[in-house]
Amino acid sequence: MSEPDVVAGGTVVTMHYTLKDPEGEVIDSSSGRDPVAYLHGAQNIVPGLERKLTGKRVGDTLSAEIPPEEAYGERQGDPQPVERSAFPADSELAPGMRVVAQGKDGESFPLWIVDVSEDTVMVDPNHPLAGVTLHFDVEITGLREASEEEKSHGHPHGPGGHEH
């Protein structure tokens, strides 16, 4: 299998990145760690960054400003209280945690915990970065064609494969 020349659908991309908020504060970074890998075209990263990485090559660097509508969306709805008893008694809940709730029709959806008290857990339907313009600095460190298994699973696997 030949290695792809550019970032395109079905390509496993490895990259280093730094993510900053509009004030320049670092939110996350791969600095000091191994590069991160994602499967291009499988919605593994925010759409705006994926779009800007299309066509890039190994060694390319990019600074990208991604507006909320191309990242985690605009904020919709407000935090709501949920009785603590709705959560398993032994669960350790903390602000920032992501939990999955089930709707009336059985559909699952994520919520983020914003506050925990003895009787109440405040949950927010918005991702913590909803409504935030994201600033990425990226360096492409590697490209390879995704395996059929990776494409069917929708994400890259490590060197030894992947077990679900």
N, C-alpha and C positions, 0 to 999 in steps of 0.2 A: 504494500500500500504506500503510495507516495505521500509526502507531507504537503499540505496545502501552502500556497504562497501568501494568501491573505485571509483575514477573518471573514468567514461566511457561514451560512447556515450549515449545521452538521459538523462544525469545527469545534474541537476542544481547545479552548484558549486558556493559557496560564498567564497571569499578570500580577504585578505589584500595584497597589493602589493606596491612595490616601483620600479619605472623604472628610470634607470640612463643611461646616454650616456657613450661612451668609456672613457671620462675623469673623470667619477664619479659624474658629476653634475646631480642632481635630475631633471628629466623631468616631472614626475607625481608620485603621491602617494595617497593611500587611508588613510594614517595616519591621525588620528583625525576625520575621517568620518566613516560612516557605511561601512561594507565590500561590495565589488561589487559582483554582481551575473552575471553569464553567462551560456549559454546552451552548454555543451560540445558536440562537433561534428557538431555544426551549424555555424562554422566560425565566432563566435562572438569575438574572440581574434586572435592574430597572430598565424599562423600555428605552428611555432617552439615552442612557449610556450604551446600551447594546447597539442602537442605531448609529451612534457616533463612532463606535469601534469597527463597524462593518468596513471592510476594505483595508484595514490597517495591517501592518506586517510586523514580524518579530523585530524588536529593537525600537519600534515606534513609541513615542511618548505623546501624551494627549492631556490637555487641561480642558475639562468640560463643565459647563454650567447646565444643570438639568432642572428645569422648572417642575413644580409639584405635579402638574398634569402628566408629565412624562416620567414621574418617579413613583411616589406613594399616594398621589392624588391630593386633592384639596380636602380639608377637614369637613366631615359630614356628621352631624349629630354631636351630642355631648356625652361626657361620662355619666354613667347611671349607677345607682346603688344596687347591689345584689346581697341578699342575706348570706352571711357567712355559712349558714347551714346548707346552702346550695352546693357547697364544695365539700369534697371528702374531708372528714374530720382530721385525718393525719397529714393533709397536704400543707406544706410550708409555702405560704403565699407572700409575695413581696412586690412592691412597686417595680414596674418594668417587665414583669413576667408576662409571657404570652400564654393564654389559655384558649382552648377550643370549646365553644358552646354549641349547643344543638337547638335549632329553631323548631317551631311548631310543625313544620312539614318534614322534619328529620334532616334538614340540610345542616352541615357544619360550617361555622364561621369563627374567625379569630377575634379575640378581645384582648386588650392589654390592661393589666392591673395598674391603677394609678395611686391607690391608697388602700390600706388595710386597717380596720379597727376590730375590736372584739366581736362586734355583731354584724358589721357591714364590710363589703369589699366594693370599692368603686372601680368600675370597668369602663374602658373607653373603646368604642368600635373603630377608632382611627389608629393606624400605625403611628408610633411615636414620631416618625418623620413626615407624616402627612402635613401638607401645607408649607413644607420647607423646601426652599431652593437648595439643591445639593451641588457641591463643588468637588469634582473628582480630579486627581492627578493620577494618571495611569501609565504604566510601562508594560508593553507586551513582551513577555519573556519566552513564550513558546506557542506553537500551533501544531495540531495533529488532527487527522481525520478521526471522527468518533466511530466507535464500533457500532454494529447493528444493535447490540444489546444496550449500549449507552443511549443510542437514539430512541429505542423503544421505551427505555426507563425515563428518559428526559433529563438525564444528568450524567456527568462524567464519573467513571469509576477509577479507583486507585490502580496501582501497578499489578496487584494480585487479583484483580477483578472485584466483584461486589456481591454481597449476599443480602437479600432482602428479608 
